[in-house]
Amino acid sequence: MEKTQEAVLETIYQKCTANGDNIITALQQMQNEFGYVQEEAVNWYAERTNIPASRFYGVVTFYAQFHLQPRGKNIITVCQGTVCHVKGATRIIEKIREDIKLKEGQKTTKDMKFTLETVNCVGACSIAPVVIVNEKVFGKQSPTKIAQNLKPYKE
Amino acid sequence: MNSEITVNVCLGTGGIAAGADMVMEAFRQEFESAGVKNASVQEHCKLHKVGCRGFCARDVLVDVTKGDNTWTYQYIQPEMVKRIVKDHVVDDKPITEWLVGDDYHTFHDNQTKIILADLGKIDPESIEEYLGVGGYTAAKKALTEMSPVEVIETMKKSGLRGRGGAGFPTGLKWSFCAANQADERYIICNADEGDPGAFMDRSVIEGNPHAVLEGMIIGAYAIGATHGYVYIRAEYPLAVNRLYIALDHAREKGFLGKKLFGTSFDFDIKVKLGAGAFVCGEETALIASIEGERGMPRAKPPFPANKGLWGKPTIINNVETLANIPPIINKGAEWFASIGSEKSKGTKVIALTGKIRNTGLIEIPMGTPLKDIIFNIGGGIEGDKLFKAVQTGGPSGGCIPQQHIDLPVDYEGLKSVGSMMGSGGMVVLDETDCMVNISKFFLEFTQSESCGKCVPCRIGTKRLLEILTRITEGNGKKGDIELLQTLAEDVRDSSLCGLGMSAPNPVISTIKYFRHEYEAHINHKKCPAKVCNKLLTFFIREDMCVGCGMCAKACSVSAITGEKKKPHHIDSSVCIKCGSCFDACKFSAVLKE
């Protein structure tokens, strides 16, 4: 493991110990720093805290927020709330998969440009269907509109 | 130009998604540039960000207040700001064509606002403004003039019931917790709002976070807790941010920390970010999550009020429940009990969404007929289609059909028709929605959110989903409806926690009221609402087709052929029924049947 990475983990460890934070908070901070939960980071942290790595793994796989794989440069999040569903979220997801050429079962494109994810509800039901690209919210989407909106991110 | 001018911009998540922060910025710039020419503009104009005012369908909403008069503008975009500043703010001529119409007032006039009263009026990031509307006077009154027992008795008398879904009396819950001998007790605010189609709690925290904190202080005093937690979804960044700001401000003012309001009572609050698990809305699962474990529920009893966080007596209250507490302390239990229906007191905040004209956040007295909510406040069905059903209570609730449209909306009313209050999401469905598909949608949700601890929920929801999937794909078998019903009842009766117990509700209620739709899917392989693609045939109407070729381009299996500028044709033997051509056609020439 690189020295810088170790330093980051040590900072997280110190902060979490001082605050009495649990392993969920520690993992959230690791993910914030590295973009996803790296196996080597967990192993390092498990040794430092003397908590079995399996407990970290148990937590990571339980909560939807954690990612065990690196994610793409642009994160496309499609809302799958009830309203977005009845207003056509499924067709939007299909269109995005086709548009960014995502194969069955894949979440991230080969060139690491896009990751497609879904979220249970962002609570912006009045502008459903909603797609969020990185931080930007696109409301009232359709398969055609989202394809247009994704264009600038492809460059 | 002598009177004070205030411009309020709605900056809830809905508002921001519609571009409210850009509108805000545009006002700031316009004020500056107009201020060069007219010094009084800059001096006398206050730009103000406020929380959600409910009517999200008309975002971005902007209020311009001059003296005692307020004008509300709807659908405002950044490029419209220049004219508002020039015509209205400087020249005093309101732009009538951009103002809200009568329906805006109908929307608000039919509501009773306790929780939402200050949302959209005060700046959620300023404690001074909350103090200005009487904030923290209830906490002061409770701590300095009332004993903990008196606070609990007031809650009992008010008839307040938990707004998270189950509707357990709040005062009673507090008294159970207070009765325990313990060296430490905890109060937790459950802001892990996970129901799809629900955003009440988020809006309350975004629009008036101090009300929730004040409720927690009073609750903590009543049960004798010195530590509190707010467990909130990490997917709500704006709410989390405003919560942190509110906590800092409250600490600065001495409303949190040591010796509150000059008494010997100490109390402080920590924020815990949920990591995205629906089941953590369940009390024991939420506690496990705060303890840093996988959020899996355990069998009850012991209830958290006796044995909760770190094994200590713990009270978990929903955001809306807590926000109700300060007004009850200030105005009295009798006042609160005078609102609502016989067994459900007070008001309920509802996220009204779906195929309805006025989507948004509303607050109604308990017992308000469903019809009034949908047709008066909601303004009826979008696009003048026919009402089919209203889905309440999220994935744990059911669908209520036309025949029960007069139903009073309270805990008992909704339960009597096989649905539930849940946290208060209400999704209106019209004739173009397929009830089998809706049922499958909710099962997909509960199946993937099931924690897997108990067998009935883990395997039962999976089997229910499999059966529903085959029905929507045209492979339904005779006897499937009965199988669904038996299985649904088994899962409901034998699951460990609320998630499993209520997961079959969407299936049971849709079969009860829309059995004919299931039968059409199974026996005739037809989807009456034309939603389940696998049961549809796509074709092109020759008289409507202009031969633009868009559908052929969209088709991934080359099932569409035709010459340019001549009607195209779909080869049904090649078609995979994906619906791409239907989406691509701009002339409504692609039909499905």
HADDOCK unambig.tbl for C-alpha pairs under 7 A between the chains (distance, minus, plus):
assign (segid A and resid 22 and name CA) (segid B and resid 291 and name CA) 6.74 0.50 0.50
assign (segid A and resid 22 and name CA) (segid B and resid 292 and name CA) 4.99 0.50 0.50
assign (segid A and resid 23 and name CA) (segid B and resid 292 and name CA) 5.61 0.50 0.50
assign (segid A and resid 24 and name CA) (segid B and resid 292 and name CA) 5.49 0.50 0.50
assign (segid A and resid 58 and name CA) (segid B and resid 294 and name CA) 6.83 0.50 0.50
assign (segid A and resid 59 and name CA) (segid B and resid 293 and name CA) 6.50 0.50 0.50
assign (segid A and resid 59 and name CA) (segid B and resid 294 and name CA) 5.25 0.50 0.50
assign (segid A and resid 62 and name CA) (segid B and resid 294 and name CA) 6.14 0.50 0.50
assign (segid A and resid 63 and name CA) (segid B and resid 275 and name CA) 5.51 0.50 0.50
assign (segid A and resid 63 and name CA) (segid B and resid 276 and name CA) 5.40 0.50 0.50
assign (segid A and resid 63 and name CA) (segid B and resid 277 and name CA) 5.55 0.50 0.50
assign (segid A and resid 64 and name CA) (segid B and resid 275 and name CA) 6.56 0.50 0.50
assign (segid A and resid 64 and name CA) (segid B and resid 276 and name CA) 4.98 0.50 0.50
assign (segid A and resid 64 and name CA) (segid B and resid 277 and name CA) 6.32 0.50 0.50
assign (segid A and resid 65 and name CA) (segid B and resid 275 and name CA) 5.15 0.50 0.50
assign (segid A and resid 65 and name CA) (segid B and resid 276 and name CA) 5.38 0.50 0.50
assign (segid A and resid 81 and name CA) (segid B and resid 196 and name CA) 4.42 0.50 0.50
assign (segid A and resid 81 and name CA) (segid B and resid 197 and name CA) 5.50 0.50 0.50
assign (segid A and resid 82 and name CA) (segid B and resid 196 and name CA) 5.58 0.50 0.50
assign (segid A and resid 82 and name CA) (segid B and resid 197 and name CA) 5.42 0.50 0.50
assign (segid A and resid 83 and name CA) (segid B and resid 197 and name CA) 6.18 0.50 0.50
assign (segid A and resid 83 and name CA) (segid B and resid 353 and name CA) 6.84 0.50 0.50
assign (segid A and resid 83 and name CA) (segid B and resid 354 and name CA) 5.15 0.50 0.50
assign (segid A and resid 83 and name CA) (segid B and resid 427 and name CA) 6.87 0.50 0.50
assign (segid A and resid 86 and name CA) (segid B and resid 433 and name CA) 6.85 0.50 0.50
assign (segid A and resid 120 and name CA) (segid B and resid 196 and name CA) 5.75 0.50 0.50
assign (segid A and resid 121 and name CA) (segid B and resid 196 and name CA) 4.84 0.50 0.50
assign (segid A and resid 121 and name CA) (segid B and resid 197 and name CA) 6.41 0.50 0.50
assign (segid A and resid 123 and name CA) (segid B and resid 197 and name CA) 6.25 0.50 0.50
assign (segid A and resid 123 and name CA) (segid B and resid 198 and name CA) 6.13 0.50 0.50
assign (segid A and resid 123 and name CA) (segid B and resid 199 and name CA) 4.98 0.50 0.50
assign (segid A and resid 124 and name CA) (segid B and resid 13 and name CA) 6.77 0.50 0.50
assign (segid A and resid 124 and name CA) (segid B and resid 14 and name CA) 5.13 0.50 0.50
assign (segid A and resid 125 and name CA) (segid B and resid 197 and name CA) 6.53 0.50 0.50
assign (segid A and resid 125 and name CA) (segid B and resid 353 and name CA) 6.24 0.50 0.50
assign (segid A and resid 126 and name CA) (segid B and resid 56 and name CA) 5.82 0.50 0.50
assign (segid A and resid 126 and name CA) (segid B and resid 57 and name CA) 5.26 0.50 0.50
assign (segid A and resid 126 and name CA) (segid B and resid 353 and name CA) 6.55 0.50 0.50
assign (segid A and resid 126 and name CA) (segid B and resid 359 and name CA) 5.48 0.50 0.50
assign (segid A and resid 126 and name CA) (segid B and resid 360 and name CA) 6.50 0.50 0.50
assign (segid A and resid 137 and name CA) (segid B and resid 17 and name CA) 5.45 0.50 0.50
assign (segid A and resid 143 and name CA) (segid B and resid 583 and name CA) 6.94 0.50 0.50
